[in-house]
Amino acid sequence: QVQLVESGGGLVQPGGSLRLSCAVSGRTFSIYRMAWFRQSPGKEREFVGAIRWNDGRTSYQGSVEGRFTISKDNAKRMVYLQMNSLKREDTAVYYCALDPRGQGYDDWGQGTQVTVSS
C-alpha cells in the first residue's frame, strides 16, 4: 500500500511563495511519474505539473509555467512544488499523485490547502 502525504500549504499574500512537499511511503514497486493537481471550490480537479522519476523531465499547465517548479529527491522519495508569484486564482487544495507505470495516477494524497489572499 502506497501513502502520499502532502505538507507545506498555508495562507500567503499575492506575489508570495510557498513550497509544498509530498512524501511517498509504503510499498512501491515502481514510480514512473509524480504529479501535482489542484482543486478549487466548485471546479474540477486540474493538472498542475508532473515530473518523470527516472530523468526528472517536467511538464506544467500553462497558467503556472514559469512560476511553479517541480523537483524531487529520489533517495528520500520526496516531491516538491515550489510556487512563486502566487495569484489569488492559485487558491486551491493541492494534491500529489503517483503514476507507477505511465498509465495513469493510481495513488493520491489527502491534499493540502493553499490560500492566496491579502
C-alpha positions as CSV (number, residue, x, y, z in Angstrom):
1,Q,0.0,0.0,0.0
2,V,1.3,3.4,-1.0
3,Q,0.8,6.5,1.1
4,L,1.3,10.0,-0.2
5,V,1.4,12.8,2.4
6,E,1.4,16.5,1.3
7,S,2.6,19.3,3.5
8,G,3.5,23.0,3.3
9,G,0.2,24.6,2.5
10,G,-1.0,27.7,4.1
11,L,-2.0,31.4,3.7
12,V,0.2,33.6,1.6
13,Q,-0.2,37.1,0.1
14,P,-0.4,37.6,-3.7
15,G,3.0,37.7,-5.1
16,G,4.4,35.4,-2.3
17,S,5.8,32.0,-2.4
18,L,5.2,28.6,-0.9
19,R,6.9,25.2,-1.2
20,L,4.8,22.1,-1.0
21,S,6.2,18.7,-0.2
22,C,4.9,15.2,-0.9
23,A,6.3,12.2,1.0
24,V,6.0,8.8,-0.6
25,S,5.9,5.8,1.8
26,G,4.8,2.2,1.8
27,R,5.4,-0.5,-0.8
28,T,6.0,1.0,-4.2
29,F,7.2,-1.4,-6.9
30,S,7.9,1.4,-9.3
31,I,7.4,5.1,-9.8
32,Y,7.2,6.4,-13.4
33,R,5.9,9.8,-12.7
34,M,4.7,12.1,-9.9
35,A,2.4,15.0,-10.4
36,W,0.6,17.8,-8.6
37,F,-3.0,18.5,-9.1
38,R,-5.3,21.1,-7.6
39,Q,-9.0,21.7,-7.0
40,S,-10.7,24.9,-6.2
41,P,-14.3,25.1,-4.8
42,G,-16.8,24.5,-7.5
43,K,-14.2,23.5,-10.0
44,E,-12.9,20.2,-11.3
45,R,-9.5,19.0,-10.3
46,E,-6.9,20.2,-12.7
47,F,-3.4,19.1,-13.6
48,V,-0.6,21.5,-12.3
49,G,2.6,19.7,-13.3
50,A,4.5,16.4,-13.3
51,I,8.0,15.1,-13.1
52,R,9.3,11.9,-14.5
53,W,11.0,9.8,-11.9
54,N,14.0,8.4,-13.8
55,D,15.2,11.6,-15.6
56,G,13.5,14.5,-13.9
57,R,11.7,15.7,-17.0
58,T,8.9,18.1,-16.1
59,S,5.8,19.4,-17.7
60,Y,3.4,22.1,-16.5
61,Q,0.0,23.5,-17.1
62,G,0.2,26.8,-19.0
63,S,-1.1,29.0,-16.2
64,V,1.7,28.0,-13.8
65,E,4.6,27.7,-16.3
66,G,7.5,29.9,-15.2
67,R,6.1,30.4,-11.7
68,F,5.9,26.9,-10.4
69,T,8.8,24.3,-10.3
70,I,8.6,20.7,-9.5
71,S,11.6,18.8,-8.2
72,K,12.2,15.5,-6.5
73,D,14.6,13.7,-4.2
74,N,14.7,10.0,-5.3
75,A,16.6,8.8,-2.2
76,K,14.1,10.4,0.2
77,R,11.1,9.7,-2.1
78,M,10.0,13.3,-1.9
79,V,8.5,15.5,-4.5
80,Y,8.3,19.3,-4.2
81,L,6.3,22.1,-5.7
82,Q,7.9,25.5,-5.5
83,M,5.3,28.1,-6.1
84,N,6.4,31.7,-6.8
85,S,4.5,34.8,-7.8
86,L,1.3,33.3,-6.4
87,K,-2.0,34.7,-7.6
88,R,-5.4,34.6,-6.0
89,E,-6.5,32.1,-8.6
90,D,-3.9,29.7,-7.4
91,T,-6.0,29.2,-4.2
92,A,-6.9,25.5,-4.1
93,V,-6.4,22.2,-2.4
94,Y,-3.2,20.8,-3.9
95,Y,-2.8,17.0,-4.3
96,C,0.2,14.9,-5.2
97,A,-0.3,11.8,-7.2
98,L,1.8,8.8,-8.3
99,D,1.8,7.1,-11.7
100,P,3.6,3.7,-11.3
101,R,3.8,2.6,-14.9
102,G,3.0,5.5,-17.1
103,Q,-0.6,4.5,-17.4
104,G,-2.3,6.9,-15.0
105,Y,-2.3,8.1,-11.4
106,D,-3.2,5.3,-9.1
107,D,-2.4,6.8,-5.7
108,W,-3.3,10.2,-4.3
109,G,-2.5,12.2,-1.2
110,Q,-5.1,13.8,1.1
111,G,-4.3,17.3,-0.1
112,T,-3.0,20.5,1.4
113,Q,-4.8,23.8,1.3
114,V,-3.2,26.8,-0.3
115,T,-4.9,30.2,0.1
116,V,-3.6,33.3,-1.7
117,S,-5.2,36.3,-0.2
118,S,-4.3,39.7,1.2
